[in-house]
Amino acid sequence: MSREVALVHPGEILLKDWLEPLGISQYALANAIGVPRRRINEIVRGQRAISADTATRLGVFFDVDAQGWLALQAHCDAEQARERLREELPRIPRYDRETTARPKNDHFSL
């Protein structure tokens, strides 16, 4: 199955949906949240992931849940991994949920 939509890095979302519409420079954001300017610049250019530390700072600054930033990054990371592993993944056997015992605590059914 080929992907029709290009993957959007969370840094692009930070730039296009937050910084530009609000008139906030990368420099001003970095100073406000107490991180090096280079960190914000690398995130915006898609060269750096949004860490839990940065997500928490962005969450406080923009008054949003840090989990949202982390979810965007996790989605991006998972899609990039799927793309990198696309030839290997079909060779991994599937766990048979019907015939095999389930874990006592299934944290993926939240």
TIKOLFI-937511 format. One line per field, with one value per atom (N, C-alpha, C): residue number from 1; residue in three letters; x, y, z. Coordinates in Angstrom, 2 decimals, m for minus. Example, Ala and Ser with C-alpha at 12.3 -4.5 7.8 and 13.67 -1.06 7.14 Angstrom:
<rs>
num: [1 / 1 / 1 / 2 / 2 / 2]
residu: [ALA / ALA / ALA / SER / SER / SER]
x: [13.19 / 12.30 / 13.20 / 12.85 / 13.67 / 12.90]
y: [m5.69 / m4.50 / m3.30 / m2.25 / m1.06 / 0.03]
z: [7.80 / 7.80 / 7.80 / 7.08 / 7.14 / 7.87]
</rs>
This chain:
<rs>
num: [1 / 1 / 1 / 2 / 2 / 2 / 3 / 3 / 3 / 4 / 4 / 4 / 5 / 5 / 5 / 6 / 6 / 6 / 7 / 7 / 7 / 8 / 8 / 8 / 9 / 9 / 9 / 10 / 10 / 10 / 11 / 11 / 11 / 12 / 12 / 12 / 13 / 13 / 13 / 14 / 14 / 14 / 15 / 15 / 15 / 16 / 16 / 16 / 17 / 17 / 17 / 18 / 18 / 18 / 19 / 19 / 19 / 20 / 20 / 20 / 21 / 21 / 21 / 22 / 22 / 22 / 23 / 23 / 23 / 24 / 24 / 24 / 25 / 25 / 25 / 26 / 26 / 26 / 27 / 27 / 27 / 28 / 28 / 28 / 29 / 29 / 29 / 30 / 30 / 30 / 31 / 31 / 31 / 32 / 32 / 32 / 33 / 33 / 33 / 34 / 34 / 34 / 35 / 35 / 35 / 36 / 36 / 36 / 37 / 37 / 37 / 38 / 38 / 38 / 39 / 39 / 39 / 40 / 40 / 40 / 41 / 41 / 41 / 42 / 42 / 42 / 43 / 43 / 43 / 44 / 44 / 44 / 45 / 45 / 45 / 46 / 46 / 46 / 47 / 47 / 47 / 48 / 48 / 48 / 49 / 49 / 49 / 50 / 50 / 50 / 51 / 51 / 51 / 52 / 52 / 52 / 53 / 53 / 53 / 54 / 54 / 54 / 55 / 55 / 55 / 56 / 56 / 56 / 57 / 57 / 57 / 58 / 58 / 58 / 59 / 59 / 59 / 60 / 60 / 60 / 61 / 61 / 61 / 62 / 62 / 62 / 63 / 63 / 63 / 64 / 64 / 64 / 65 / 65 / 65 / 66 / 66 / 66 / 67 / 67 / 67 / 68 / 68 / 68 / 69 / 69 / 69 / 70 / 70 / 70 / 71 / 71 / 71 / 72 / 72 / 72 / 73 / 73 / 73 / 74 / 74 / 74 / 75 / 75 / 75 / 76 / 76 / 76 / 77 / 77 / 77 / 78 / 78 / 78 / 79 / 79 / 79 / 80 / 80 / 80 / 81 / 81 / 81 / 82 / 82 / 82 / 83 / 83 / 83 / 84 / 84 / 84 / 85 / 85 / 85 / 86 / 86 / 86 / 87 / 87 / 87 / 88 / 88 / 88 / 89 / 89 / 89 / 90 / 90 / 90 / 91 / 91 / 91 / 92 / 92 / 92 / 93 / 93 / 93 / 94 / 94 / 94 / 95 / 95 / 95 / 96 / 96 / 96 / 97 / 97 / 97 / 98 / 98 / 98 / 99 / 99 / 99 / 100 / 100 / 100 / 101 / 101 / 101 / 102 / 102 / 102 / 103 / 103 / 103 / 104 / 104 / 104 / 105 / 105 / 105 / 106 / 106 / 106 / 107 / 107 / 107 / 108 / 108 / 108 / 109 / 109 / 109 / 110 / 110 / 110]
residu: [MET / MET / MET / SER / SER / SER / ARG / ARG / ARG / GLU / GLU / GLU / VAL / VAL / VAL / ALA / ALA / ALA / LEU / LEU / LEU / VAL / VAL / VAL / HIS / HIS / HIS / PRO / PRO / PRO / GLY / GLY / GLY / GLU / GLU / GLU / ILE / ILE / ILE / LEU / LEU / LEU / LEU / LEU / LEU / LYS / LYS / LYS / ASP / ASP / ASP / TRP / TRP / TRP / LEU / LEU / LEU / GLU / GLU / GLU / PRO / PRO / PRO / LEU / LEU / LEU / GLY / GLY / GLY / ILE / ILE / ILE / SER / SER / SER / GLN / GLN / GLN / TYR / TYR / TYR / ALA / ALA / ALA / LEU / LEU / LEU / ALA / ALA / ALA / ASN / ASN / ASN / ALA / ALA / ALA / ILE / ILE / ILE / GLY / GLY / GLY / VAL / VAL / VAL / PRO / PRO / PRO / ARG / ARG / ARG / ARG / ARG / ARG / ARG / ARG / ARG / ILE / ILE / ILE / ASN / ASN / ASN / GLU / GLU / GLU / ILE / ILE / ILE / VAL / VAL / VAL / ARG / ARG / ARG / GLY / GLY / GLY / GLN / GLN / GLN / ARG / ARG / ARG / ALA / ALA / ALA / ILE / ILE / ILE / SER / SER / SER / ALA / ALA / ALA / ASP / ASP / ASP / THR / THR / THR / ALA / ALA / ALA / THR / THR / THR / ARG / ARG / ARG / LEU / LEU / LEU / GLY / GLY / GLY / VAL / VAL / VAL / PHE / PHE / PHE / PHE / PHE / PHE / ASP / ASP / ASP / VAL / VAL / VAL / ASP / ASP / ASP / ALA / ALA / ALA / GLN / GLN / GLN / GLY / GLY / GLY / TRP / TRP / TRP / LEU / LEU / LEU / ALA / ALA / ALA / LEU / LEU / LEU / GLN / GLN / GLN / ALA / ALA / ALA / HIS / HIS / HIS / CYS / CYS / CYS / ASP / ASP / ASP / ALA / ALA / ALA / GLU / GLU / GLU / GLN / GLN / GLN / ALA / ALA / ALA / ARG / ARG / ARG / GLU / GLU / GLU / ARG / ARG / ARG / LEU / LEU / LEU / ARG / ARG / ARG / GLU / GLU / GLU / GLU / GLU / GLU / LEU / LEU / LEU / PRO / PRO / PRO / ARG / ARG / ARG / ILE / ILE / ILE / PRO / PRO / PRO / ARG / ARG / ARG / TYR / TYR / TYR / ASP / ASP / ASP / ARG / ARG / ARG / GLU / GLU / GLU / THR / THR / THR / THR / THR / THR / ALA / ALA / ALA / ARG / ARG / ARG / PRO / PRO / PRO / LYS / LYS / LYS / ASN / ASN / ASN / ASP / ASP / ASP / HIS / HIS / HIS / PHE / PHE / PHE / SER / SER / SER / LEU / LEU / LEU]
x: [0.85 / 0.00 / 0.89 / 0.73 / 1.56 / 0.89 / 1.71 / 1.21 / 0.92 / m0.28 / m0.69 / m0.37 / m0.34 / m0.15 / 1.26 / 1.96 / 3.31 / 3.24 / 4.20 / 4.28 / 4.69 / 4.01 / 4.30 / 5.02 / 6.20 / 6.98 / 6.32 / 6.34 / 5.75 / 6.36 / 7.60 / 8.21 / 7.52 / 7.02 / 6.27 / 4.95 / 4.34 / 3.10 / 3.38 / 4.48 / 4.86 / 5.02 / 5.70 / 5.94 / 4.67 / 3.97 / 2.84 / 1.56 / 1.33 / 0.08 / 0.19 / 1.41 / 1.58 / 2.43 / 3.68 / 4.59 / 4.17 / 4.00 / 3.66 / 2.33 / 1.24 / m0.04 / m0.03 / 0.76 / 0.80 / 1.88 / 2.67 / 3.71 / 4.85 / 5.15 / 6.22 / 7.43 / 8.58 / 9.80 / 10.35 / 11.15 / 11.82 / 12.68 / 13.34 / 14.19 / 13.37 / 12.23 / 11.39 / 10.86 / 10.46 / 9.97 / 11.07 / 12.25 / 13.37 / 13.67 / 13.71 / 13.97 / 12.87 / 11.62 / 10.49 / 10.45 / 10.80 / 10.71 / 12.04 / 13.09 / 14.37 / 15.15 / 15.14 / 15.92 / 16.82 / 17.87 / 18.73 / 17.94 / 18.25 / 17.59 / 17.77 / 18.93 / 19.22 / 18.21 / 17.77 / 16.80 / 15.51 / 14.98 / 13.74 / 13.95 / 15.06 / 15.35 / 15.45 / 16.10 / 16.22 / 14.88 / 14.05 / 12.71 / 11.90 / 11.89 / 11.12 / 11.58 / 12.87 / 13.40 / 13.24 / 12.67 / 12.47 / 13.73 / 14.73 / 16.01 / 16.16 / 15.16 / 15.22 / 13.82 / 13.74 / 12.45 / 12.06 / 10.77 / 10.29 / 10.38 / 11.25 / 11.46 / 10.35 / 10.29 / 9.33 / 9.60 / 10.87 / 11.23 / 10.68 / 10.94 / 10.47 / 8.95 / 8.33 / 6.87 / 6.24 / 6.83 / 6.31 / 6.43 / 7.55 / 7.75 / 6.79 / 6.62 / 5.67 / 4.25 / 3.92 / 2.60 / 2.29 / 3.25 / 3.06 / 2.94 / 3.85 / 3.86 / 2.56 / 2.12 / 0.93 / m0.36 / m0.24 / m1.39 / m2.16 / m1.38 / m1.96 / m1.31 / m1.89 / m1.36 / m0.07 / 0.97 / 2.24 / 2.07 / 1.09 / 0.85 / 0.53 / m0.08 / m0.38 / 0.88 / 1.87 / 3.15 / 3.84 / 3.78 / 4.42 / 3.71 / 2.39 / 1.63 / 1.99 / 2.13 / 2.55 / 3.92 / 4.84 / 6.19 / 6.17 / 5.40 / 5.33 / 4.76 / 3.74 / 3.16 / 4.20 / 4.91 / 5.95 / 7.04 / 7.49 / 8.54 / 8.08 / 6.84 / 6.32 / 6.21 / 5.74 / 5.62 / 6.99 / 7.96 / 9.31 / 9.90 / 9.64 / 10.14 / 9.48 / 8.17 / 7.47 / 8.07 / 8.38 / 8.96 / 10.35 / 11.17 / 12.52 / 12.49 / 11.50 / 11.43 / 10.47 / 9.99 / 8.92 / 9.23 / 10.47 / 10.81 / 10.96 / 11.33 / 11.55 / 10.26 / 9.34 / 8.13 / 7.29 / 7.14 / 6.33 / 6.91 / 8.17 / 8.80 / 8.62 / 8.11 / 7.90 / 6.59 / 6.63 / 5.39 / 4.40 / 3.13 / 2.07 / 1.71 / 1.49 / 1.02 / m0.44 / m0.78 / m2.15 / m2.94 / m3.76 / m4.53 / m5.61 / m6.05 / m7.14 / m6.67 / m5.47 / m5.02 / m3.95 / m3.53 / m2.46 / m2.99 / m2.51 / m2.94 / m2.57 / m3.40 / m3.16 / m2.39 / m1.65 / m0.98 / m2.02 / m1.63 / m2.55 / m2.97 / m2.02 / m2.30 / m2.05 / m3.11 / m2.99 / m3.05 / m1.90 / m1.83 / m2.15 / m2.29 / m2.57 / m4.06 / m4.88 / m6.33 / m6.95 / m6.17 / m6.65 / m7.75]
y: [m1.18 / 0.00 / 1.23 / 2.09 / 3.28 / 4.44 / 5.30 / 6.46 / 7.58 / 8.13 / 9.20 / 10.57 / 10.66 / 11.93 / 11.95 / 13.04 / 13.17 / 13.29 / 12.67 / 12.74 / 14.16 / 14.70 / 16.04 / 15.91 / 16.49 / 16.49 / 17.47 / 17.16 / 18.09 / 19.49 / 19.59 / 20.91 / 21.79 / 21.16 / 21.92 / 22.41 / 21.58 / 21.97 / 23.12 / 23.02 / 24.10 / 25.41 / 25.35 / 26.56 / 27.10 / 26.24 / 26.69 / 26.94 / 26.17 / 26.29 / 27.14 / 27.37 / 28.11 / 29.36 / 29.19 / 30.34 / 31.40 / 30.99 / 31.98 / 32.67 / 31.93 / 32.62 / 33.55 / 33.19 / 34.01 / 35.09 / 35.10 / 36.11 / 35.95 / 34.70 / 34.42 / 33.90 / 34.49 / 34.01 / 32.80 / 32.03 / 30.89 / 31.38 / 32.50 / 33.09 / 33.43 / 34.09 / 34.48 / 33.25 / 32.22 / 31.00 / 30.34 / 30.21 / 29.58 / 30.32 / 31.64 / 32.44 / 32.26 / 32.27 / 32.17 / 30.83 / 29.75 / 28.43 / 27.95 / 28.75 / 28.43 / 27.31 / 27.29 / 26.28 / 27.00 / 26.33 / 26.95 / 27.22 / 28.32 / 28.65 / 27.53 / 26.92 / 25.84 / 24.70 / 24.40 / 23.31 / 23.59 / 24.79 / 25.14 / 25.13 / 25.68 / 25.72 / 24.31 / 23.41 / 22.03 / 21.31 / 21.58 / 20.99 / 21.49 / 22.79 / 23.40 / 22.87 / 22.62 / 22.10 / 20.59 / 19.93 / 18.48 / 17.69 / 18.31 / 17.65 / 17.17 / 17.45 / 17.07 / 16.71 / 15.70 / 15.28 / 16.20 / 16.24 / 16.96 / 16.01 / 16.32 / 15.49 / 15.76 / 14.93 / 15.14 / 16.49 / 16.84 / 18.12 / 19.28 / 19.23 / 20.31 / 20.33 / 19.16 / 19.08 / 19.70 / 19.45 / 20.02 / 21.54 / 22.04 / 23.49 / 24.13 / 23.48 / 24.00 / 23.97 / 22.90 / 22.79 / 23.93 / 24.25 / 25.35 / 26.68 / 26.92 / 28.19 / 28.41 / 27.39 / 27.54 / 27.16 / 26.77 / 26.36 / 25.20 / 24.19 / 22.96 / 21.77 / 20.61 / 19.39 / 18.96 / 18.73 / 18.26 / 16.94 / 16.14 / 14.85 / 15.02 / 16.13 / 16.37 / 16.47 / 17.20 / 17.32 / 15.96 / 15.21 / 13.89 / 12.92 / 13.03 / 12.16 / 12.45 / 13.72 / 14.08 / 13.49 / 13.59 / 13.06 / 11.54 / 10.89 / 9.43 / 8.93 / 9.61 / 9.24 / 9.37 / 10.47 / 10.71 / 9.64 / 9.35 / 8.34 / 6.97 / 6.59 / 5.28 / 5.17 / 6.22 / 6.20 / 6.13 / 6.85 / 6.79 / 5.39 / 4.77 / 3.41 / 2.43 / 2.55 / 1.67 / 1.79 / 3.01 / 3.23 / 2.61 / 2.81 / 2.24 / 0.71 / 0.13 / m1.33 / m2.00 / m1.29 / m1.81 / m3.16 / m3.46 / m4.75 / m5.84 / m5.47 / m6.44 / m6.82 / m5.89 / m6.12 / m7.30 / m7.53 / m8.68 / m10.04 / m10.08 / m11.34 / m11.62 / m10.67 / m10.87 / m11.62 / m12.77 / m13.54 / m12.77 / m13.03 / m12.38 / m13.23 / m12.58 / m13.22 / m13.61 / m14.85 / m15.33 / m15.13 / m14.11 / m13.79 / m14.83 / m15.53 / m16.50 / m17.77 / m18.21 / m19.50 / m19.38 / m18.19 / m18.01 / m17.18 / m17.51 / m16.78 / m15.31 / m14.47 / m13.02 / m12.62 / m11.53 / m11.03 / m10.64 / m10.74 / m10.39 / m8.92 / m8.05 / m6.61 / m6.18 / m6.03 / m5.62 / m4.09 / m3.45 / m1.98 / m1.35 / m2.14 / m1.60 / m1.56 / m1.93 / m1.89 / m0.75 / 0.28 / 1.40 / 2.15]
z: [0.00 / 0.00 / 0.00 / m0.96 / m1.04 / m0.32 / 0.20 / 0.93 / m0.06 / 0.01 / m0.88 / m0.28 / 1.05 / 1.74 / 2.33 / 2.14 / 2.69 / 4.21 / 4.87 / 6.32 / 6.74 / 7.72 / 8.21 / 9.55 / 9.63 / 10.87 / 11.85 / 13.16 / 14.14 / 14.09 / 13.65 / 13.52 / 12.50 / 11.43 / 10.43 / 11.02 / 11.84 / 12.51 / 13.47 / 14.22 / 15.13 / 14.36 / 13.24 / 12.46 / 11.80 / 11.05 / 10.22 / 11.01 / 12.08 / 12.82 / 14.09 / 14.55 / 15.79 / 15.62 / 15.25 / 15.22 / 14.20 / 12.95 / 11.92 / 12.17 / 12.44 / 12.66 / 13.88 / 14.89 / 16.11 / 16.06 / 14.98 / 14.85 / 15.84 / 16.20 / 17.16 / 16.40 / 16.62 / 15.96 / 16.70 / 15.99 / 16.62 / 17.78 / 17.58 / 18.61 / 19.86 / 19.66 / 20.79 / 21.52 / 20.77 / 21.41 / 22.24 / 21.65 / 22.36 / 23.66 / 23.59 / 24.79 / 25.82 / 25.37 / 26.29 / 27.02 / 26.33 / 26.97 / 27.52 / 27.37 / 27.99 / 27.33 / 26.00 / 25.27 / 24.26 / 23.80 / 22.78 / 21.49 / 20.84 / 19.57 / 18.55 / 18.58 / 17.63 / 17.76 / 18.99 / 19.19 / 18.42 / 18.58 / 17.89 / 16.38 / 15.92 / 14.49 / 13.91 / 14.60 / 14.11 / 14.12 / 15.12 / 15.16 / 13.97 / 13.76 / 12.67 / 11.30 / 11.15 / 9.88 / 9.76 / 10.77 / 10.71 / 10.95 / 11.53 / 11.78 / 13.22 / 14.04 / 15.45 / 15.91 / 16.75 / 17.31 / 18.47 / 18.74 / 19.91 / 21.09 / 22.03 / 23.22 / 24.24 / 25.27 / 26.35 / 27.03 / 27.18 / 27.77 / 26.94 / 25.65 / 24.77 / 24.69 / 24.61 / 24.56 / 25.80 / 26.95 / 28.19 / 28.18 / 27.72 / 27.64 / 26.64 / 25.48 / 24.48 / 25.04 / 25.75 / 26.34 / 27.30 / 28.15 / 29.09 / 28.34 / 27.41 / 26.68 / 25.90 / 25.17 / 24.33 / 25.07 / 26.34 / 27.15 / 26.51 / 26.10 / 25.54 / 26.24 / 26.06 / 26.68 / 25.98 / 26.73 / 26.17 / 25.44 / 25.84 / 25.19 / 23.71 / 23.35 / 21.94 / 21.10 / 21.61 / 20.89 / 20.82 / 21.93 / 21.94 / 21.00 / 20.92 / 20.01 / 18.56 / 18.22 / 16.86 / 16.54 / 17.51 / 17.29 / 17.20 / 18.07 / 18.05 / 16.73 / 16.22 / 14.93 / 13.82 / 13.82 / 12.82 / 12.91 / 14.13 / 14.33 / 13.84 / 14.18 / 13.78 / 12.26 / 11.62 / 10.16 / 9.49 / 10.03 / 9.48 / 9.66 / 10.81 / 11.05 / 10.09 / 9.89 / 8.94 / 7.54 / 7.16 / 5.83 / 5.74 / 6.77 / 6.77 / 6.75 / 7.43 / 7.60 / 6.64 / 5.63 / 4.78 / 4.15 / 3.86 / 3.26 / 4.32 / 5.52 / 6.59 / 7.32 / 7.47 / 8.25 / 7.77 / 6.47 / 6.04 / 6.48 / 6.83 / 7.25 / 8.74 / 9.48 / 10.92 / 11.11 / 11.83 / 12.03 / 12.90 / 12.69 / 13.46 / 14.68 / 15.79 / 17.01 / 16.80 / 17.09 / 16.89 / 18.18 / 18.23 / 19.44 / 19.74 / 18.72 / 18.91 / 19.61 / 19.34 / 19.88 / 20.96 / 21.28 / 22.26 / 23.43 / 24.62 / 25.82 / 25.71 / 26.27 / 26.25 / 27.51 / 27.44 / 28.65 / 29.70 / 30.95 / 32.04 / 31.96 / 31.67 / 31.56 / 30.13 / 29.37 / 27.97 / 27.90 / 27.96 / 27.98 / 26.63 / 25.59 / 24.26 / 23.96 / 24.91 / 24.73 / 25.53 / 25.78 / 26.60 / 25.95]
</rs>
